Amino acid sequence: MRTSHALLLRLRHDPHFDFCKAEVEFVDRGAPGDRSAVRGDKIIRLEQGWMEIEWENKSKFIPFHRIRLITYDGTIMWKKSDDPKPEA
């Protein structure tokens, strides 16, 4: 099974994909439902254990273990297997 990190790297670097069409949902304590999402064009860096995103005109660091769902053009590409939150 591909990791969320490996999938995001592929979506970013493979010319067959438009990274702007990717969306990452992550745990964000205090947000509605404790979840937030960011589009690929707001992801600044992908490192080994975290990603840096542009969030409310600032940088925010998201550890990969907080990622719950990755979609591409509306299609689920990756979902955390132990995520207890049901799909809407």
Number of C-alpha atoms within 10 A of each C-alpha: 4 8 12 20 18 12 13 22 15 14 19 19 11 11 9 9 14 15 22 16 15 23 24 19 17 20 18 15 10 9 9 8 10 10 15 16 15 17 18 19 15 15 23 13 12 18 11 9 10 16 18 16 21 16 12 7 7 7 13 13 15 17 14 17 13 14 24 22 19 23 16 19 13 10 11 12 16 19 15 14 8 7 11 8 8 5 5 3
